[in-house]
Structures are given as structure tokens and as C-alpha cells.
Amino acid sequence: MAKVLFVMTGTPYWTLKDGTRYATGYWAEEFAAPYKALTEAGHEITVATPGGAVPTVDMMSLRPDMAGSAQIALDLEAIIRSAEVMRRPIHLADARLDDYDAVYFPGGHGPMEDLSVDADAGRLLTAALPSGKPLAIVCHAPAAMLATRIHGKSPFAGYRVTGFTNEEEEEVGLAKRARWTLETELIELGVDFTKGEKWKPYTVVDRNLYTGQNPASASPLAERLLKVL
């Protein structure tokens, strides 16, 4: 049995260019699918958030048209309701990499607000890279890589990475309203950004770093994590 740390957003909103607070949080599938796969395989999950805030699910991710069907939406909701760890997250500041065998960052637009500027997220990511422990990050959660910059430089520079693309952000209607977009910022960070077809599962592995492009990539990413655990 492995211990896996889920580092999650603690914010219920994302501040847009005009100052509007866009209601968000974490994306249901990106938590629920890996949580179910890992716990069913016997692994132990701990959730950490900035300040120990209880994570907020993005309600849009539980809409049947977004989830894939009414039944899938109900299944996702059931997994989230049953996940006791979500109701008592630890403070991200207290999370020690030594206590875990792997680290996973689910997405949703929330990480664009908090994890992208969170020093504790940056510290954990910076420690995870050279540790050799599996580090999995999906969709918008690679925004946390921006918090690893010291004097403009990041240890993720040169790594092959994927994440939510500008094209996908445009299709959800937020690219023009955002202060910045993930793909553009990651490229500026110096990563080797790669992408697959929009909305289709696409994962990338570079050394111990596992990244997924979008919500559909969460399950394949979890499968890859299971293999190395």
C-alpha cells in the first residue's frame, strides 16, 4: 500500500481580468476518478489544501452534459460524498514529501487562483522532482508549477509537460476573460509544452513527472500512477 498526497485548490473562485470572481474550485472527475482507482487498489489518500480549506467542487463539472451523462454525474457525486478525506484536509504548509510515496495535483480553474502563487505548493513541487517519487498533475493544476520560480527560473524548465490548452480555454469562453492562460505561462516558464487533440485523453511522462491535458486525461493518468506504485 502506498500513501498518496492529493494537493488541491482551496478556493471557490478564480479572479478574471475585469475583477469578476468566476465560481469554480476543483473539477469533479479529476478528483473522483483517480481517488476511486487508487483507493480501490488499496492505497491511502491524504488531501492537502492552502490553509486546510475544505475543497469546493466546481458545480459545472457535475452537470450531466459536462460529466458525460446523468449517471456519470451521479457516480462522481457519490464518490465525492463518500470521500471522508475531503472533509478534513491537512494544511499544505504541513505537508512533508517524506511522508508520501507519490503526489497528485487535480485541476479545475481553482489552482489558477491559489496554487499558482502558493509558496508551499512551490516548495513541495521543487522537492518532488529530484526525489524520484511519482508526481502527477492534470489539467489546470500545472499552474502550481508557476509557484516554483525563483528569480524567474523554475526546476520544471526543460521538462515535457502538458496541461489545459489555449484552444480548450477558448472553447469554454474564458481565454479572453482570463488575466493569463495556462499554456502561454507554462511555455514562458521554459517547459517543453506538448498537447494532443482537444478534450481527448492525452498524458505525458518525463522522468518521474506525469501530466494530463484535460479532465478526460485524469483516469489514464491515474492508471499510469497505479502501474508505478
C-alpha positions as CSV (number, residue, x, y, z in Angstrom):
1,M,0.0,0.0,0.0
2,A,1.3,3.4,-0.9
3,K,0.5,6.8,0.6
4,V,-0.6,9.4,-2.0
5,L,-0.9,13.1,-1.3
6,F,-3.6,14.9,-3.2
7,V,-2.7,18.6,-3.4
8,M,-5.9,20.5,-4.1
9,T,-7.2,24.0,-4.6
10,G,-8.9,25.6,-1.6
11,T,-10.6,28.5,-3.4
12,P,-14.2,28.6,-4.7
13,Y,-13.4,31.3,-7.3
14,W,-11.0,32.5,-10.0
15,T,-10.4,36.2,-10.4
16,L,-10.8,37.3,-14.0
17,K,-9.2,40.2,-15.9
18,D,-12.1,42.6,-15.0
19,G,-12.0,41.6,-11.3
20,T,-15.0,39.3,-11.6
21,R,-14.9,36.3,-9.3
22,Y,-15.7,33.3,-11.5
23,A,-17.2,30.5,-9.4
24,T,-15.0,27.4,-9.6
25,G,-13.0,25.1,-7.4
26,Y,-11.7,21.6,-8.4
27,W,-13.1,19.6,-11.3
28,A,-15.1,16.6,-10.1
29,E,-13.7,13.9,-12.5
30,E,-10.1,15.0,-11.8
31,F,-10.5,14.2,-8.1
32,A,-13.1,11.3,-8.2
33,A,-11.6,9.1,-11.0
34,P,-8.1,8.9,-9.5
35,Y,-9.4,8.7,-5.9
36,K,-11.6,5.7,-6.8
37,A,-8.8,4.0,-8.8
38,L,-6.2,4.5,-6.1
39,T,-8.4,3.6,-3.1
40,E,-9.8,0.5,-4.7
41,A,-6.2,-0.6,-5.3
42,G,-5.7,-0.3,-1.5
43,H,-3.7,3.0,-1.5
44,E,-4.2,5.6,1.2
45,I,-5.1,9.2,0.2
46,T,-4.4,12.4,2.2
47,V,-5.8,15.7,0.9
48,A,-3.9,19.0,1.4
49,T,-5.1,22.5,0.6
50,P,-3.8,26.0,1.3
51,G,-4.8,26.8,4.8
52,G,-6.5,23.5,5.2
53,A,-9.6,24.8,3.4
54,V,-12.3,22.2,2.5
55,P,-12.1,21.9,-1.3
56,T,-15.1,23.3,-3.3
57,V,-16.3,21.3,-6.3
58,D,-16.9,23.2,-9.5
59,M,-20.7,22.6,-9.9
60,M,-20.3,22.8,-13.6
61,S,-18.3,19.6,-13.5
62,L,-21.3,17.8,-12.0
63,R,-23.7,18.8,-14.8
64,P,-24.7,15.8,-16.9
65,D,-23.6,17.5,-20.2
66,M,-20.2,18.1,-18.7
67,A,-19.7,14.8,-16.9
68,G,-20.8,12.7,-19.9
69,S,-24.2,11.6,-18.7
70,A,-26.6,12.0,-15.8
71,Q,-25.4,8.6,-14.4
72,I,-21.7,9.6,-14.5
73,A,-22.6,12.8,-12.8
74,L,-24.4,10.9,-10.0
75,D,-21.4,8.5,-9.7
76,L,-18.9,11.3,-9.4
77,E,-21.1,13.0,-6.7
78,A,-21.3,9.7,-4.8
79,I,-17.5,9.2,-4.8
80,I,-17.0,12.8,-3.6
81,R,-19.6,12.3,-0.8
82,S,-18.0,9.1,0.3
83,A,-14.5,10.6,0.4
84,E,-14.0,11.4,4.1
85,V,-10.6,12.8,3.4
86,M,-12.2,15.7,1.6
87,R,-13.8,16.9,4.8
88,R,-10.6,17.1,6.8
89,P,-7.8,18.2,4.6
90,I,-4.4,19.0,6.1
91,H,-2.7,22.4,5.8
92,L,-0.5,22.4,2.7
93,A,2.2,24.1,4.8
94,D,2.3,21.0,7.0
95,A,2.7,18.5,4.1
96,R,6.1,16.8,4.1
97,L,7.1,14.9,0.9
98,D,8.9,12.3,3.1
99,D,5.5,11.1,4.4
100,Y,4.2,10.1,1.0
101,D,5.1,7.7,-1.9
102,A,3.5,9.9,-4.6
103,V,1.9,13.3,-5.1
104,Y,-1.1,14.2,-7.3
105,F,-2.5,17.6,-8.2
106,P,-6.1,17.6,-9.6
107,G,-7.2,20.6,-11.6
108,G,-10.3,22.8,-12.1
109,H,-9.8,26.5,-12.5
110,G,-9.2,26.9,-8.8
111,P,-5.4,26.3,-9.0
112,M,-5.1,29.3,-11.4
113,E,-6.2,31.4,-8.4
114,D,-4.3,29.9,-5.4
115,L,-1.8,27.1,-6.2
116,S,-0.2,29.2,-8.9
117,V,1.1,31.6,-6.3
118,D,1.3,29.3,-3.3
119,A,4.8,29.0,-1.8
120,D,4.0,25.7,-0.1
121,A,2.9,24.2,-3.4
122,G,6.1,25.5,-5.0
123,R,8.2,24.0,-2.2
124,L,6.6,20.6,-2.5
125,L,6.9,20.5,-6.3
126,T,10.5,21.6,-6.2
127,A,11.3,18.8,-3.7
128,A,9.3,16.2,-5.6
129,L,11.1,16.5,-8.9
130,P,14.6,15.3,-7.7
131,S,13.0,12.8,-5.2
132,G,12.2,10.3,-8.0
133,K,8.7,9.9,-6.4
134,P,5.8,9.9,-9.0
135,L,4.4,13.4,-9.4
136,A,1.1,13.5,-11.3
137,I,-0.5,16.8,-12.3
138,V,-3.6,17.3,-14.5
139,C,-5.5,19.9,-16.5
140,H,-5.2,23.4,-14.8
141,A,-3.1,22.1,-11.9
142,P,0.2,22.6,-13.7
143,A,-0.5,26.3,-12.8
144,A,1.2,25.3,-9.5
145,M,4.5,25.0,-11.4
146,L,4.5,28.8,-11.6
147,A,5.0,28.9,-7.9
148,T,8.4,27.2,-8.2
149,R,10.0,30.2,-9.9
150,I,13.0,31.7,-8.1
151,H,14.4,34.8,-9.8
152,G,12.4,33.8,-12.9
153,K,13.8,30.3,-13.1
154,S,11.9,27.0,-12.5
155,P,13.2,23.5,-12.0
156,F,10.5,22.4,-14.4
157,A,12.2,24.2,-17.3
158,G,13.1,21.7,-20.0
159,Y,10.6,19.0,-18.8
160,R,8.0,17.7,-21.2
161,V,4.6,18.8,-19.9
162,T,1.0,19.0,-21.0
163,G,-2.0,20.9,-19.5
164,F,-5.2,22.6,-20.4
165,T,-4.6,24.3,-23.8
166,N,-5.4,27.8,-25.0
167,E,-7.7,26.2,-27.6
168,E,-9.7,24.4,-24.8
169,E,-9.8,27.6,-22.7
170,E,-11.2,29.5,-25.7
171,E,-13.9,26.9,-26.1
172,V,-15.1,27.3,-22.5
173,G,-15.2,31.1,-23.2
174,L,-12.6,32.1,-20.6
175,A,-9.4,32.7,-22.6
176,K,-10.3,36.3,-23.4
177,R,-11.5,37.0,-19.9
178,A,-8.5,35.5,-18.1
179,R,-5.6,37.5,-16.8
180,W,-3.4,34.8,-18.2
181,T,-3.7,31.4,-19.8
182,L,-2.0,28.2,-18.6
183,E,-0.4,27.1,-21.9
184,T,1.1,30.5,-22.5
185,E,2.5,30.8,-19.0
186,L,4.0,27.3,-19.0
187,I,5.8,27.9,-22.3
188,E,7.2,31.1,-20.7
189,L,8.3,29.1,-17.7
190,G,10.5,27.1,-20.1
191,V,8.7,23.7,-20.2
192,D,8.5,21.7,-23.4
193,F,4.7,22.0,-23.7
194,T,3.0,19.3,-25.8
195,K,-0.6,18.7,-26.5
196,G,-3.0,16.2,-28.0
197,E,-6.4,16.6,-29.6
198,K,-8.7,19.0,-27.6
199,W,-10.9,17.3,-25.0
200,K,-9.4,13.9,-25.7
201,P,-7.2,12.0,-23.2
202,Y,-3.6,12.9,-23.5
203,T,-0.8,12.2,-21.0
204,V,2.9,12.8,-21.0
205,V,5.7,11.2,-18.9
206,D,9.1,12.8,-18.4
207,R,11.2,11.1,-15.7
208,N,9.0,11.0,-12.6
209,L,6.7,13.7,-13.8
210,Y,3.3,12.6,-15.2
211,T,1.0,15.3,-16.7
212,G,-2.5,15.1,-18.3
213,Q,-4.1,17.7,-20.6
214,N,-7.7,17.9,-19.5
215,P,-10.5,16.2,-17.4
216,A,-10.6,13.2,-19.8
217,S,-6.9,12.6,-19.0
218,A,-7.4,12.1,-15.3
219,S,-8.3,8.4,-15.5
220,P,-5.4,7.5,-17.8
221,L,-3.1,9.5,-15.6
222,A,-4.3,7.5,-12.6
223,E,-3.7,4.2,-14.4
224,R,-0.1,5.3,-15.1
225,L,0.3,6.2,-11.5
226,L,-1.1,2.8,-10.4
227,K,1.5,1.0,-12.5
228,V,4.4,2.7,-10.9
229,L,3.0,2.4,-7.4
